Amino acid sequence: EVQLVESGGGLVQPGGSLRLSCAASGFRLSNFPMNWLRQGPGKGFEWVSTIYVDGDTRYTDSVQGRFTISRDSARNFLYLQMNNLKPEDTALYFCAEGPHRGQGTQVTVSS
């Protein structure tokens, strides 16, 4: 059974940093493209970033240069390092593989 469990969210001031983690089980995440998505207050899902099987990474324009996606294949974890956070980054963040996603972790950026 595929399971994804996100953690690491919280309340942070503008300009701050957070590192989100996603523990995967039931499959080897290094064998699949892995994604971070987010859903802001009153908004739909937004794609944030993808790491491909070959290690190539992609980011939505609004986070390019501030966020970094990575994985630990040995531990079967996915990460999202978020720097220089802005209020508009406030959202529930999910890791996802194909149709599967976790419950999400809340990130709130506010002074």
N, C-alpha and C positions, 0 to 999 in steps of 0.2 A: 504494500500500500504506500503510495506516494504521500509524504508529509513534508510540509515546509513550515518552519516556526521562526518568525522574525522577533528580534529584540534590539534594544539599544536606543529606542526613541526617548524623547523627553522634552523638557522646556529649556530653551537656550536663547540667549540674547542675540540680536542681529550682529553678524560678524563672527559668531561662535562656530564651533565644530561639533559634529557628532559622528559616530561610527555605528552604522547599522549592521547587524549580523543576521544570517538566515541559516538555520540548521536544516539540512535536507536528510531525509531517510526514505528508504524504499527504492532508491535509484542512485546512480553515480552522476552527480551534477556536472562533472567534467566531460561527460559524454553528450551533453545537450546544451544548446544555447540557453543562458539563464538571464532573466530580466528583473529589473526593479521597475515597479509601477507606483503611482501615487494617486490619491483622490483627495483633493482639497475640499474645504467646506462648501457644500452645495454644488459641487462640480462632479463631472464624470471622471473616469479613469484616464490618467495621463501616463504615457510611456516615458520613463526616465533614462534608462540605460540598459544595454545588453552586453554580455560577454559571450563570445562565440567559442566553439570547441577549440579552435586554433589559438585562442587567447586574444583575438582582435576585440576591440571594444568600441562602442558607439554611445553617444549621449545626445539627448535633446538639447537644442541650442541654449535654452535658459540655464542649464547647469554645466555646460561645457567649460572646462577650466577650473571648476569649483568642486565637482564631484569626481570620485574615482571608484570604479567597480573592480572587484578582484575576487578571487576564489582560493580556497585552500583545498586542493583535491584530496589530500591525505585525511583531513578532518571532515570533508564533505560539507564545507561551509561556503557561503557566498557573503560578500561584504559590500558595503557602500560607505566610503569615507566622504563626508560632506563638510566642506570648509566654506568660510565666508557666507554663512547662511543668511537668508533674507526672509522677511515676513511672508513673502509670496511662496516660500518653500513649505509653509505650514500645510501639512497633509497627513493622511494615513498612508504609510508606505508598506508596500507588499513586495515580496519576492515571488517570482512566477516562473514556471516551466510549462510551456504549452498551455493547456487548460487549467493547470493546477496552480493554486496560490495559497498562501497562508492567511492567517487572521489579520495580519498587519500590525505595525507598531506606529504609535502616534508621534509625530514631530511637530512641535509648536515653537515658532520663532517670534519672540515678542520681548519688548523691553518693559 
